[in-house]
Amino acid sequence: IDMDTFNQILELDDEDEDDREFSKGMVYEYFAQVAKTFKDLDAALDEKDLPNLSSLGHYLKGSSAALGVTHVQASCEKIQHYGALRDEDKNENLSTDQALILIRRTLARCKKDYAVAHEWLREFYDE
């Protein structure tokens, strides 16, 4: 978790630190978004729907960035590019098969990184 970004979210809460309802609501909405987006990503991967994979990666990248969930954000950015048949790290175009392999690996890593962030955020809110 990028604490600078997360602290900006916490500043939106009421003055009472025991009442973090606004930020908690944002975080739990994020949890719901991630669960749905992971299901959609799995389905798009099964269907080899690269444009949808790219779009879903872009969507989850933005949500993750807003809360400071940086590892998930980075993985989703890769998925976005791979879905567009680009490996930006290597500055090269990809074949469909290469992109699907990279997306499958990156999505697995993304889910692990999300599990860590999810646990940290739940503990932060004493849940």
C-alpha positions in Angstrom: 0.0 0.0 0.0 1.3 3.4 -0.9 0.8 5.2 2.3 0.9 8.7 0.8 -2.1 7.8 -1.4 -3.9 5.9 1.3 -3.4 8.8 3.8 -5.1 11.1 1.3 -8.1 8.8 1.3 -8.1 8.8 5.2 -8.1 12.6 5.2 -11.6 12.4 3.6 -12.9 10.8 6.8 -14.4 12.7 9.7 -12.1 14.1 12.3 -12.8 11.2 14.7 -10.2 8.4 13.9 -12.6 5.9 15.3 -15.1 6.8 12.6 -13.5 5.9 9.3 -16.8 5.1 7.5 -16.1 7.1 4.4 -12.7 5.5 3.6 -13.9 2.1 4.8 -16.8 2.3 2.4 -14.3 3.2 -0.4 -12.1 0.2 0.5 -15.0 -2.3 0.7 -16.4 -1.0 -2.6 -12.9 -1.7 -4.1 -13.0 -5.2 -2.6 -16.3 -5.8 -4.5 -14.9 -4.3 -7.7 -11.8 -6.5 -7.6 -13.9 -9.7 -7.0 -16.1 -8.9 -10.0 -13.2 -7.8 -12.2 -11.2 -10.9 -11.4 -14.2 -13.1 -12.4 -14.5 -11.0 -15.6 -10.8 -11.3 -16.3 -10.9 -15.1 -15.8 -13.8 -15.3 -18.3 -12.1 -13.1 -20.8 -9.0 -15.1 -20.5 -10.9 -18.3 -21.1 -12.5 -16.7 -24.2 -9.1 -15.2 -25.3 -10.8 -11.8 -25.5 -7.7 -9.6 -25.6 -9.6 -6.3 -26.0 -11.7 -7.0 -23.0 -8.7 -8.1 -21.0 -7.0 -4.8 -21.9 -10.1 -2.9 -20.9 -10.5 -4.7 -17.6 -6.8 -4.3 -16.8 -7.2 -0.6 -17.4 -10.3 -0.4 -15.2 -8.7 -2.2 -12.2 -5.5 -0.3 -12.6 -7.4 3.0 -12.0 -9.3 1.7 -9.0 -6.1 0.2 -7.5 -4.1 3.5 -8.0 -6.8 5.5 -6.3 -6.3 3.6 -3.1 -2.6 3.1 -3.4 -2.6 -0.6 -4.0 0.5 -0.3 -6.1 1.4 -3.9 -6.9 -2.1 -4.7 -8.2 -2.0 -1.4 -10.1 1.3 -2.4 -11.8 0.1 -5.9 -12.7 -3.1 -4.5 -14.2 -1.2 -2.0 -16.3 0.8 -5.0 -17.7 -2.5 -6.8 -18.4 -3.8 -3.7 -20.1 -0.7 -3.6 -22.4 -0.6 -7.3 -23.0 -4.2 -7.2 -24.0 -3.2 -4.7 -26.7 -0.5 -7.1 -27.8 2.3 -4.9 -26.4 5.1 -5.7 -23.9 6.0 -2.2 -22.8 8.9 -3.4 -20.7 10.6 -4.8 -23.8 9.1 -2.3 -26.1 7.9 -4.9 -28.5 4.7 -6.3 -30.0 3.3 -9.7 -28.9 1.6 -12.5 -30.7 -1.8 -13.5 -29.3 -0.4 -16.6 -27.8 2.5 -14.7 -26.1 0.0 -12.1 -24.8 -2.3 -14.8 -23.3 0.6 -16.6 -21.6 1.8 -13.3 -20.1 -1.7 -12.3 -19.0 -2.2 -15.7 -17.3 1.0 -15.3 -15.3 0.5 -11.7 -14.5 -3.1 -12.3 -13.4 -2.0 -15.0 -11.0 0.6 -12.7 -9.5 -2.0 -9.9 -9.3 -4.3 -12.1 -7.3 -1.6 -13.0 -4.9 -0.6 -9.3 -4.5 -4.3 -8.4 -4.0 -4.6 -11.0 -1.3 -1.8 -9.3 0.7 -3.3 -5.9 0.2 -6.8 -7.2 1.1 -5.5 -8.6 4.3 -3.6 -5.4 5.2 -6.7 -3.3 4.6 -9.0 -5.6 6.6 -6.6 -5.4 9.5 -6.3 -1.7 9.2 -10.1 -1.5 9.7 -10.0 -4.2 12.5 -12.1 -6.6 10.5 
